[in-house]
Amino acid sequence: MKLNWRSALGVVLSAGFLYLAFKDIPFASLLTNLRHANGSLLAASAIAATFIFPLRARRWRPILDPVAPDLPFGTLWRPTAIGMMINNVVPARAGELARAFALSRSTPKVPFPAAFASLAVDRLFDAVVVLMLMFGSMLDPAFPKGAQVFGHSMSSIAMGGVLVVVVVLVGMYSMVLFPGRVLVLYELIASRVAPKLEAKGRTALVALTHGLSVLRTPSRFAAVFGWTLVHWLLNAFAFWIAFRAVGITAPFSAALFLQGIIAIGVAAPQAPGFFGVFELFGKEGLSLYGVSPDAAVTWAIGFHALSYLPITLIGAWYFLRAGLSMGEIERAERDSDEESPLGSSMRPDA
């Protein structure tokens, strides 16, 4: 993947976040904290964090059912691991492209455009559930009163977050129930604001609309939502185990809150692996619970490093075994831009 301006900006921002995370924290203190951490609990947290990826692969099945019903778990797991690995080592979230390409190459039932469109639905469910759990954690009596993050009160952040979730849900169902009207509205706005991007944006919007067909079937929607909920509860549990490993006594609701704060942070451009953003937002989030900066950063760097390695190695193994290359993935992206992502791959009546 070429290093474009977005990738370069991400690297610069990550470096800045790392500086802010480690600022005024003695390196010797971090080493001492890591040496005294419970290795067994850190290992357990890394194992729990790694198991979220099989859950993500399983969650992908009902999303893709309108395209190719009942895909085998292995067919979904290998591309998921490859995509997560690429996100950890290549800038600009190229893992999403890699994940879609690896799936389309492994089974002719799922064309690349359909696989890529399904990942937008995947991420939308992530956003809704992560924010829902974060706001739910703020109802815990253990949540600090009058708390602020980066100078903003949590009440204002919560209100903004609730608004975002509502807008996302309304937008999702609007695209499912009134696709024609949504497209007309988009074309009306795009033709005036960015006419050069109108056609490309319309193609992407149509693909997303068909991908959201999962919302038309209550059982399928419940399955996707349920797997997403289990995924993020397990991720928070991994956070909480690592809290214990480094001597942090924050409640489980703190882990739910923290993963939401970090998820918001990683939406910004950054270097591969989310290094810098994870540490800074982890430090700021734990500070609300009275956790010292050096303890918070010890947790962040210890958990982040240990959870980074397993899925990166697993994904690299599958990537090499499949004989994939980044050049193939880039060509698939270029080819998909020249084709409509509709065809017969996304049935609007599914």
GUFIMAR-995181 format. One line per 2 residues: number of its first residue (from 0); for each residue x, z, y of C-alpha. Coordinates in nm, 4 decimals. Example, Ala and Ser with C-alpha at 12.3 -4.5 7.8 and 13.67 -1.06 7.14 Angstrom:
0 = 1.2300:0.7800:-0.4500 | 1.3670:0.7140:-0.1060
***
This chain:
0 = 0.0000:0.0000:0.0000 | 0.1331:-0.0934:0.3421
2 = 0.1833:0.1806:0.5983 | -0.0662:0.0885:0.8706
4 = -0.1332:0.2787:1.1915 | -0.3934:0.5032:1.0258
6 = -0.1488:0.6028:0.7542 | 0.1228:0.6660:1.0112
8 = -0.1162:0.8764:1.2183 | -0.2070:1.0753:0.9068
10 = 0.1571:1.1516:0.8335 | 0.2147:1.2649:1.1926
12 = -0.0960:1.4842:1.1913 | -0.0036:1.6402:0.8569
14 = 0.3433:1.7217:0.9876 | 0.1863:1.8850:1.2922
16 = -0.0570:2.0835:1.0767 | 0.2281:2.2020:0.8546
18 = 0.4184:2.3186:1.1611 | 0.1165:2.5132:1.2875
20 = 0.0507:2.6618:0.9433 | 0.4062:2.7908:0.8997
22 = 0.4685:2.8772:1.2645 | 0.5865:3.2387:1.3136
24 = 0.5769:3.3072:0.9379 | 0.9171:3.4136:0.7974
26 = 1.0151:3.1924:0.5050 | 1.1653:3.4931:0.3292
28 = 0.8263:3.6661:0.3433 | 0.6600:3.3694:0.1721
30 = 0.9198:3.3667:-0.1030 | 0.8780:3.7401:-0.1571
32 = 0.4993:3.7037:-0.1762 | 0.5267:3.4188:-0.4263
34 = 0.7711:3.6140:-0.6439 | 0.5270:3.9070:-0.6577
36 = 0.2239:3.6874:-0.7291 | 0.0511:3.7115:-1.0678
38 = 0.1765:3.4011:-1.2495 | -0.0939:3.4142:-1.5156
40 = -0.3713:3.4173:-1.2577 | -0.2086:3.1354:-1.0601
42 = -0.1888:2.9297:-1.3783 | -0.5537:3.0082:-1.4556
44 = -0.6544:2.8964:-1.1062 | -0.4654:2.5690:-1.1527
46 = -0.6401:2.5089:-1.4861 | -0.9810:2.5763:-1.3311
48 = -0.8975:2.3462:-1.0397 | -0.7974:2.0689:-1.2816
50 = -1.1250:2.0954:-1.4755 | -1.3212:1.9906:-1.1686
52 = -1.2038:1.6329:-1.2250 | -1.3689:1.5898:-1.5673
54 = -1.6835:1.7255:-1.4014 | -1.6474:1.4619:-1.1306
56 = -1.6151:1.1938:-1.3980 | -1.9282:1.3213:-1.5751
58 = -2.1178:1.3268:-1.2450 | -2.0299:0.9594:-1.1978
60 = -2.2402:0.8552:-1.5018 | -2.5900:0.9067:-1.3539
62 = -2.4746:0.7480:-1.0259 | -2.3761:0.4349:-1.2195
64 = -2.6769:0.4355:-1.4529 | -2.8613:0.1719:-1.2425
66 = -2.5597:-0.0560:-1.2984 | -2.4501:0.0296:-1.6531
68 = -2.6494:0.3019:-1.8319 | -2.4803:0.5690:-2.0448
70 = -2.1163:0.4780:-1.9905 | -1.8828:0.6710:-2.2255
72 = -1.7120:0.9733:-2.0742 | -1.3627:0.8358:-2.1411
74 = -1.4438:0.5159:-1.9538 | -1.5252:0.7274:-1.6468
76 = -1.2589:0.9960:-1.6900 | -0.9520:0.7721:-1.6914
78 = -1.0361:0.5918:-1.3626 | -1.1247:0.9269:-1.2048
80 = -0.7853:1.0731:-1.2957 | -0.6105:0.7590:-1.1699
82 = -0.7986:0.7712:-0.8406 | -0.7171:1.1367:-0.7817
84 = -0.3502:1.0725:-0.8574 | -0.3348:0.7803:-0.6132
86 = -0.4946:0.9965:-0.3425 | -0.2150:1.2476:-0.4002
88 = 0.0711:1.0015:-0.3628 | -0.0519:0.7083:-0.1489
90 = -0.1843:0.7297:0.2110 | -0.5220:0.6195:0.3476
92 = -0.7233:0.7517:0.0506 | -0.6311:0.4487:-0.1564
94 = -0.7441:0.6460:-0.4610 | -1.1042:0.5433:-0.3999
96 = -1.0079:0.1771:-0.4336 | -0.7934:0.2540:-0.7369
98 = -1.0708:0.4485:-0.9058 | -1.3230:0.1683:-0.8583
100 = -1.0756:-0.0990:-0.9665 | -0.9657:0.0911:-1.2770
102 = -1.3293:0.1287:-1.3852 | -1.4170:-0.2366:-1.3230
104 = -1.1099:-0.3474:-1.5175 | -1.1885:-0.1204:-1.8123
106 = -1.5480:-0.2382:-1.8544 | -1.7096:-0.5703:-1.7583
108 = -2.0418:-0.3890:-1.7131 | -1.9366:-0.2553:-1.3714
110 = -1.8066:-0.5095:-1.1168 | -1.5587:-0.3786:-0.8605
112 = -1.8008:-0.3956:-0.5611 | -2.0620:-0.1958:-0.7538
114 = -1.8043:0.0626:-0.8615 | -1.6753:0.0986:-0.5068
116 = -2.0265:0.1280:-0.3625 | -2.1052:0.4082:-0.6092
118 = -1.8227:0.6180:-0.4636 | -1.9972:0.6323:-0.1267
120 = -2.2881:0.8039:-0.3038 | -2.0356:1.0270:-0.4818
122 = -1.8908:1.1438:-0.1490 | -2.2297:1.1903:0.0151
124 = -2.3356:1.4359:-0.2548 | -2.0025:1.6166:-0.2149
126 = -2.0578:1.6567:0.1580 | -2.4121:1.7877:0.1198
128 = -2.3285:2.0425:-0.1527 | -2.0022:2.1679:0.0028
130 = -2.1693:2.2271:0.3382 | -2.4718:2.3870:0.1712
132 = -2.2469:2.6338:-0.0133 | -2.0461:2.7046:0.2993
134 = -2.3549:2.7883:0.5022 | -2.4909:2.9933:0.2132
136 = -2.1706:3.1987:0.2103 | -2.2302:3.2877:0.5736
138 = -2.5473:3.4718:0.4706 | -2.3389:3.7163:0.2640
140 = -2.3252:4.0593:0.4372 | -1.9483:4.0448:0.3774
142 = -1.9166:3.7532:0.6179 | -1.7445:3.8734:0.9385
144 = -1.9731:3.9149:1.2369 | -1.8829:3.7206:1.5503
146 = -1.6239:3.5172:1.3595 | -1.4547:3.2200:1.5240
148 = -1.2480:2.9286:1.3906 | -1.0194:2.7441:1.6336
150 = -1.2054:2.9125:1.9186 | -1.5552:2.8062:1.8079
152 = -1.8141:3.0612:1.6950 | -1.9311:3.0258:1.3370
154 = -2.2918:3.0235:1.4526 | -2.2282:2.7063:1.6536
156 = -2.0350:2.5516:1.3641 | -2.3166:2.6430:1.1252
158 = -2.5789:2.4900:1.3516 | -2.3745:2.1730:1.3804
160 = -2.3198:2.1644:1.0060 | -2.6883:2.2109:0.9262
162 = -2.7665:1.9271:1.1645 | -2.5113:1.7048:0.9896
164 = -2.6592:1.7831:0.6459 | -3.0117:1.7108:0.7690
166 = -2.9035:1.3834:0.9312 | -2.7203:1.2770:0.6138
168 = -3.0208:1.3553:0.3923 | -3.2625:1.1801:0.6277
170 = -3.0304:0.8826:0.6456 | -2.9930:0.8673:0.2675
172 = -3.3663:0.8696:0.2037 | -3.4347:0.6307:0.4905
174 = -3.2044:0.3760:0.3285 | -3.3805:0.4245:-0.0051
176 = -3.7399:0.4214:0.1177 | -3.7134:0.1834:0.4148
178 = -3.4104:-0.0398:0.3510 | -3.5506:-0.3350:0.5458
180 = -3.6159:-0.1291:0.8578 | -3.2738:0.0364:0.8389
182 = -3.1053:-0.3042:0.8209 | -3.3076:-0.4375:1.1133
184 = -3.2151:-0.1308:1.3206 | -2.8485:-0.1669:1.2249
186 = -2.8432:-0.5370:1.3178 | -3.0111:-0.4616:1.6490
188 = -2.7454:-0.2039:1.7396 | -2.4451:-0.3817:1.5888
190 = -2.5231:-0.7151:1.7547 | -2.4908:-0.5423:2.0914
192 = -2.2151:-0.2889:2.0229 | -1.9811:-0.4667:1.7785
194 = -2.1039:-0.8185:1.6987 | -1.7781:-0.9156:1.5242
196 = -1.8285:-0.6381:1.2686 | -2.2014:-0.6928:1.2184
198 = -2.1822:-0.9057:0.9032 | -1.9241:-0.6878:0.7301
200 = -2.1122:-0.3694:0.8208 | -2.4377:-0.5158:0.6935
202 = -2.2747:-0.5971:0.3589 | -2.1477:-0.2399:0.3284
204 = -2.4850:-0.0963:0.4272 | -2.6702:-0.3079:0.1703
206 = -2.4253:-0.1983:-0.1002 | -2.4755:0.1670:-0.0070
208 = -2.8535:0.1237:-0.0038 | -2.8505:-0.0099:-0.3580
210 = -2.6053:0.2576:-0.4660 | -2.8462:0.5221:-0.3426
212 = -3.1032:0.4048:-0.5949 | -3.0111:0.7255:-0.7804
214 = -3.2404:0.9045:-0.5335 | -3.5458:0.7117:-0.6531
216 = -3.5463:0.8869:-0.9905 | -3.5943:1.2665:-0.9702
218 = -3.4208:1.3318:-1.3032 | -3.1197:1.1238:-1.2039
220 = -3.1028:1.2892:-0.8630 | -3.1204:1.6332:-1.0273
222 = -2.8385:1.5388:-1.2655 | -2.6073:1.4212:-0.9871
224 = -2.6889:1.7240:-0.7732 | -2.6425:1.9639:-1.0668
226 = -2.3017:1.8251:-1.1659 | -2.1948:1.8318:-0.8004
228 = -2.2989:2.1950:-0.7691 | -2.1093:2.2974:-1.0851
230 = -1.8044:2.1026:-0.9636 | -1.7830:2.2867:-0.6312
232 = -1.8683:2.6279:-0.7749 | -1.5796:2.5862:-1.0199
234 = -1.3503:2.4757:-0.7380 | -1.4419:2.7878:-0.5400
236 = -1.3832:2.9986:-0.8511 | -1.0329:2.8494:-0.8756
238 = -0.9766:2.9502:-0.5115 | -1.0977:3.3030:-0.5856
240 = -0.8723:3.3463:-0.8912 | -0.5750:3.2442:-0.6750
242 = -0.6861:3.5011:-0.4138 | -0.6444:3.7684:-0.6786
244 = -0.3124:3.6267:-0.7902 | -0.1544:3.6826:-0.4469
246 = -0.3281:4.0138:-0.3748 | -0.6101:3.8906:-0.1488
248 = -0.9313:4.0898:-0.2055 | -1.1756:3.8610:-0.0249
250 = -1.5183:3.8123:-0.1928 | -1.6230:3.5009:-0.3853
252 = -1.8322:3.3960:-0.0861 | -1.5042:3.3673:0.1067
254 = -1.3941:3.0994:-0.1402 | -1.7210:2.9100:-0.0855
256 = -1.6707:2.9319:0.2891 | -1.3038:2.8365:0.2714
258 = -1.3554:2.5231:0.0630 | -1.6117:2.4061:0.3185
260 = -1.3695:2.4614:0.6075 | -1.0934:2.2791:0.4204
262 = -1.3291:1.9930:0.3270 | -1.4066:1.9459:0.6964
264 = -1.0355:1.9479:0.7732 | -0.9376:1.6888:0.5134
266 = -1.1830:1.4409:0.6654 | -0.9167:1.3724:0.9315
268 = -0.6379:1.1165:0.8752 | -0.3468:1.2775:0.6927
270 = -0.0582:1.2322:0.4543 | -0.1177:1.1983:0.0782
272 = -0.2124:1.5167:-0.1040 | -0.3702:1.6807:0.2028
274 = -0.0547:1.8847:0.2676 | -0.0604:2.0467:0.6084
276 = -0.4353:2.0314:0.6557 | -0.4989:2.2436:0.3458
278 = -0.2476:2.5099:0.4528 | -0.3577:2.5315:0.8160
280 = -0.7309:2.5422:0.7464 | -0.6751:2.7856:0.4606
282 = -0.4820:3.0126:0.6955 | -0.7480:2.9942:0.9676
284 = -1.0383:3.0420:0.7264 | -0.8881:3.3473:0.5551
286 = -0.7988:3.5027:0.8883 | -1.1730:3.5619:0.9414
288 = -1.1653:3.8016:0.6460 | -0.8706:3.9939:0.7855
290 = -0.6121:3.8256:0.5629 | -0.2663:3.8212:0.7210
292 = -0.1165:3.4796:0.8035 | 0.1707:3.5166:0.5565
294 = -0.0648:3.6154:0.2711 | -0.3026:3.3298:0.3557
296 = -0.0256:3.0712:0.3632 | 0.1193:3.2138:0.0400
298 = -0.2193:3.1548:-0.1237 | -0.2505:2.8064:0.0274
300 = 0.0926:2.6790:-0.0677 | 0.0905:2.8419:-0.4120
302 = -0.2545:2.7199:-0.5106 | -0.2094:2.3783:-0.3521
304 = 0.1209:2.3046:-0.5250 | 0.0054:2.4212:-0.8691
306 = -0.3299:2.2417:-0.8546 | -0.1629:1.9245:-0.7236
308 = 0.0669:1.8738:-1.0205 | -0.1634:1.8520:-1.3289
310 = -0.4040:1.5835:-1.2075 | -0.1168:1.3875:-1.0527
312 = 0.0700:1.3787:-1.3839 | -0.2443:1.3042:-1.5862
314 = -0.3444:1.0237:-1.3495 | 0.0071:0.8770:-1.3524
316 = 0.0010:0.8702:-1.7336 | -0.3285:0.6791:-1.7411
318 = -0.2123:0.4483:-1.4609 | 0.0996:0.3492:-1.6546
320 = -0.0839:0.3141:-1.9858 | -0.3418:0.0858:-1.8247
322 = -0.0640:-0.1346:-1.6830 | -0.2109:-0.1164:-1.3325
324 = -0.0312:-0.1957:-1.0091 | -0.1095:-0.1302:-0.6436
326 = -0.0836:-0.5044:-0.5806 | -0.3777:-0.5678:-0.8145
328 = -0.5825:-0.3028:-0.6368 | -0.5093:-0.4520:-0.2948
330 = -0.6073:-0.7995:-0.4184 | -0.9346:-0.6618:-0.5572
332 = -1.0119:-0.5118:-0.2184 | -0.9449:-0.8412:-0.0406
334 = -1.1528:-1.0369:-0.2914 | -1.4442:-0.7955:-0.2607
336 = -1.4485:-0.8447:0.1163 | -1.5190:-1.2137:0.0572
338 = -1.8089:-1.1537:-0.1807 | -2.1457:-0.9898:-0.1476
340 = -2.1608:-0.6587:-0.3334 | -2.5153:-0.7276:-0.4443
342 = -2.5575:-0.9904:-0.7124 | -2.7201:-0.8521:-1.0226
344 = -2.4970:-0.5482:-1.0397 | -2.7147:-0.3233:-0.8261
346 = -3.0806:-0.3593:-0.9136 | -3.3073:-0.2340:-0.6349
348 = -3.5787:-0.1529:-0.8895 | -3.3523:0.0686:-1.1034
***
